[in-house]
Amino acid sequence: MAVGRAARRAERTTAVEAAVGKDAAPAALDLLELVELAWHDCYGEITPGDQVIEDILTCTQGDLTRMIGVCRLAVESWRDLRVAADGIRSGR
């Protein structure tokens, strides 16, 4: 994982564009920065791990509005997010 926030944003751009489209990607990347701030407040870590970010993008299912709730879930209960993402991945 890249060290600085700008580097993490750049590193995540391709995956975010694939998840929500190029038009919504800037807003989605802003939302992920907010997740980082909340994550730090809740867990004392700079950023969620790569798997949490992947789970967020999986559960977003191409919808930026849905991503807002998914991001909240990630911060509140990343384990519940993992269960939801695994369900989507397995087709449940």
C-alpha positions in Angstrom: 0.0 0.0 0.0 1.2 3.5 -0.8 2.3 5.7 2.1 0.6 9.1 1.6 -3.1 9.9 1.1 -2.6 11.2 -2.4 -0.6 8.1 -3.4 -3.3 5.8 -2.0 -5.9 7.8 -3.9 -3.9 7.4 -7.1 -3.3 3.7 -6.4 -7.1 3.1 -5.9 -8.3 5.1 -8.9 -8.4 2.2 -11.4 -10.3 -0.1 -9.1 -12.7 2.7 -8.1 -13.4 3.6 -11.8 -14.1 0.0 -12.5 -16.5 -0.2 -9.5 -18.5 3.0 -10.1 -17.5 4.4 -13.5 -15.2 7.3 -14.4 -17.8 10.0 -13.9 -18.5 9.0 -10.2 -14.9 8.0 -9.4 -13.8 11.4 -8.1 -16.7 11.5 -5.6 -16.1 7.8 -4.6 -12.4 8.5 -4.0 -13.4 11.5 -1.8 -15.7 9.1 0.1 -12.8 6.7 0.6 -10.7 9.5 2.0 -13.5 10.2 4.5 -13.5 6.5 5.4 -9.8 6.8 6.1 -10.5 9.6 8.6 -13.2 7.7 10.3 -11.1 4.5 10.3 -8.3 6.4 12.0 -10.7 7.7 14.7 -12.2 4.3 15.3 -9.3 1.9 14.9 -6.2 4.1 15.3 -4.9 2.9 11.9 -4.2 5.3 9.0 -6.3 3.4 6.5 -8.4 0.3 6.2 -6.6 -2.7 4.7 -6.8 -3.6 1.1 -9.4 -6.3 1.7 -11.7 -3.8 3.4 -11.4 -1.5 0.4 -12.1 -4.4 -2.0 -15.1 -5.4 0.1 -16.4 -1.8 -0.1 -16.1 -1.7 -3.8 -17.7 -5.2 -4.2 -20.7 -4.2 -2.1 -21.1 -0.9 -3.9 -22.3 -2.8 -6.9 -21.7 0.2 -9.2 -23.9 2.6 -7.3 -22.3 5.6 -5.6 -25.3 6.2 -3.4 -25.1 2.6 -2.2 -21.4 3.2 -1.5 -22.2 5.7 1.2 -24.0 3.1 3.3 -21.4 0.5 2.5 -18.7 2.9 3.7 -20.6 3.5 6.9 -20.9 -0.3 7.4 -17.2 -0.7 6.8 -16.3 1.7 9.7 -19.1 0.4 12.0 -18.5 -3.4 11.4 -15.9 -4.4 8.9 -16.7 -8.1 9.7 -20.4 -7.6 8.6 -19.1 -5.9 5.5 -16.9 -9.0 4.8 -19.9 -11.3 5.1 -21.9 -9.1 2.7 -19.0 -9.0 0.2 -18.4 -12.7 0.4 -22.1 -13.3 -0.2 -22.0 -11.1 -3.4 -18.8 -12.8 -4.6 -20.4 -16.3 -4.1 -23.7 -15.2 -5.7 -25.8 -15.5 -2.6 
